[in-house]
């Protein structure tokens, strides 16, 4: 089977041992014996293998920012679009990377172990992706490895967003956290684009809160003013009023979608023996 993007073979490598890959038609094989299936012309480098999900062509994903696309296309060389989803059209020099196969997907791969040779890319665009990565720091390290010096990365990711899982939602990050992830890069700017404006963030929170509220509470909660809601924080006695108590009826399972944080209690691994007992202080 011919790859959708035959030019990929020039820059692909085994993500396990960095060896060159041989195209055997229905799979790629490295010199160390690692095999990676090719499904509908797309090499699959994740554990999904031949069971990788193939998404229908019945919708178009939100388009990436035009200036971000222009920045990458203008580089003149291959660049990654991580989390491209169901893109409307192919872009010049673009390599679309996903966890499932969409209309224009080129690779199914894990960002923390990119099957790309060192210094063979000119940049990367990722919109609404990094909150879904289990190992964002390793993905950043892989971008540093695979992108030529001076290549541009353009990353838009979540801070104050409710839980949204496709395929998973692991991390929301602050301005400082995003800078820390990319501290080895020469950061030009960290800005708040329109789609991440605080008004839209608040609107999303309220929309989800009303959507997941029990029907008998939805109308009562929808009539609250911003001042009344703000009083829950700035005026603790207001929490005794009926409005706040109505929020307390929010379903336990749905709190996790909108919670400000979580508390974890756990035990260290292993089995404690007598010799592990701590001294009295």
C-alpha positions, 0 to 999 in steps of 0.5 A: 500500500502506498503511503498517502504522503510518500515523501515522509519516508525521507524523514521517518525513523523508528521511534524505538531505536531511531533506525531507518524504516523500510516500506513493505507496503502494508507495514514499515520495518526497521533494521532492529525488527520493529514493525509498524502497520500502514492503515489506509496509507497512514503509518501507525506508530501508537499501540493502537496498531491496526485497530486505530480509529478511522474517523468519518468525513462528516464534519470539518474541524475548527481551522487553525489560525491563518497567521499560524498557518502562514508562519509555517507554510512560509518556512518552505520546508516540512512542518508538523500540524499536531492534532490537525483533526478533520482539516478542510484542505491539505496545506503546503509542506504540512505533515498532519499528526493525529491519534486517529485517521482523518481525511488528511492524516499523514501519521498516527504517532505519540508526540512524546516519541516522534518517528521523525529524524533529528533536525528534519522539520521546519516548525510545528503548529498545535492548537488545543492539543497540549492539554490532551498530552500525557507527557507534554514535557517530552513532546516539547523535547521531541520538537526541540530535537526534530525542528531545525534551529530557528524553526517556529513552534506555534502552540495554543493550549488550555488554561481555564477550560472545563474538562473536555476529553477527546482522547483525554484531558490531562493538563491545563497550564498557566502562562508561566507553565507554558513558558517553563515547558518551552524554556529551551526555546527562544520565546517571542511572545505568549499572548491571549488570543480571541478564542481564549478571552476571559469572557469566553472562558466564563461563558464556557464554564457557565454554559457547561454548568447549566447544561449539566445541572439537574432540570429542576435547578437549571432555571433557578441557576440561570437567573443568577446575576454575576454579582450574586455569583461573585458574592459566593467568593467575596462574601462567605455568609452568602453561601448560606443562601438558597442560591449557593445551596442550589449549586451544592445539588450539582451532581458529584460526577459533574463537579469534575468537569468544572472543579477549581482543583482536586485533592489526592490522598495516596500511599507510597508504593511497596509493602512496609516492613518492620525495618521501615518503621519511622523513629518516634520524634 
